[in-house]
Amino acid sequence: MPKTGIALALVVLLAVVALVVAGNLVADDKSSWTQWGGPNQDFKAASTGLAQKWSEAGPPELWKRDLGEGYSAILFEDGKLYTMYRKDEQEIVICMNAADGKTVWEYAYDASPAEGHITQFGEGPRATPLIDGKRIYAVGVSGVMNALDKRNGKPAWTQDLWKDHGGNFLVHGYSSSPIAYKNTILVPVGGEGHALVAFNKKDGSVAWKNQDFDNSYSTPRIFDVDGEEQLIIFMAKEVIGADPNNGDLKWSYPHENQWGQNINMPVMADANHIFFSSPMVGAKGLKLTNNGGKTEIEEVWATRKIQFYHVTSVRQGDYVYGSTGMRAPAFMSAVNVKTGEIAWRKRDFAKANVIGADGKLIILDEDGNLAIATATPEDLVVHSKVELLDKVAWTVPTLVGKTLFIRDKNTIRALDLG
């Protein structure tokens, strides 16, 4: 074939791939993925029509590109992807076209990890940005938070959570993702008088700061507790509930391990039952009751057999499905939020992140194995499993329509799950 013919064929192929990606995104894109945990912070997508079986090579790859070091998850909105990575001595917030992965804009800033940072597990950003309105809010590994115009990456304001606000140092770097509440951006900072801080979205000024707990590596979430909104978050030695309007403490419950590492986000089964888990100390189930504005706490169950570490989990009905264990091989497990009953544990994967969609679980373990499975209280049925990424694959996948976005420490890929 003449060179011009080859070039034309390549252009046509790329155009077809872009159309497939766009079709996948539009066909079932009922909601964007604009924050840690997805539309509702529960690691579930509204996708339907996913293929149950893949070829031996895995789901078709739509595109792949080099990125850079980091574990930040991938956001999606209006045909664009957003995430963070590190290159040399800079942290970078990037916007890409979802259809082909090409860079739209980047915002880079000097940000070396703080002295004492454990480099064994990398120096790249851990937290996932937040898209809210016209801005994206991103926090780096040393606690620097930038508010950027999501259209072009231009900075609106910056706050240093550690240097300017006295946040407690974390040896693995700042890892909590920001969340939006009314006119504020909420972040855990840690320390006396400012464990929780709310910044005004418009100019970054402090709306309020409150509480005296040390921060850990988890992300806050707003739950409805018997009709009352509460900000619930894992701190270093306890799980707490606070008023998201001012940070006033509603309740706290001790849950401490030797490293102060509470990472997995708490899960609520209904307006009363909450589940949380971390390494060494295990998992607990609490029943919360709002009695005249005062939250009463009852520990319903506790077990050391469920130890979710730096992984995500998915609740379906009364059961939470996730990966328990600190080292490979780990157990995929099912635990009843209300009773603590462990329905099953399966040693099929290394430590893994999970998301839920279309009645299925999508599992990505740290060794780079991607799988699609059906989880019920009776069993875990793995339909397809393939090794796709390089170790260490610690970033939770993002699913938009039928397109799955995954990354390891070096690359990002788009896969067709239709």
Order of alpha helices (4+ residues) and beta strands (2+ residues): alpha-beta-beta-beta-beta-beta-beta-beta-beta-beta-beta-beta-beta-beta-beta-beta-beta-beta-beta-beta-beta-beta-beta-beta-beta-beta-beta-beta-beta-beta-beta-beta-beta
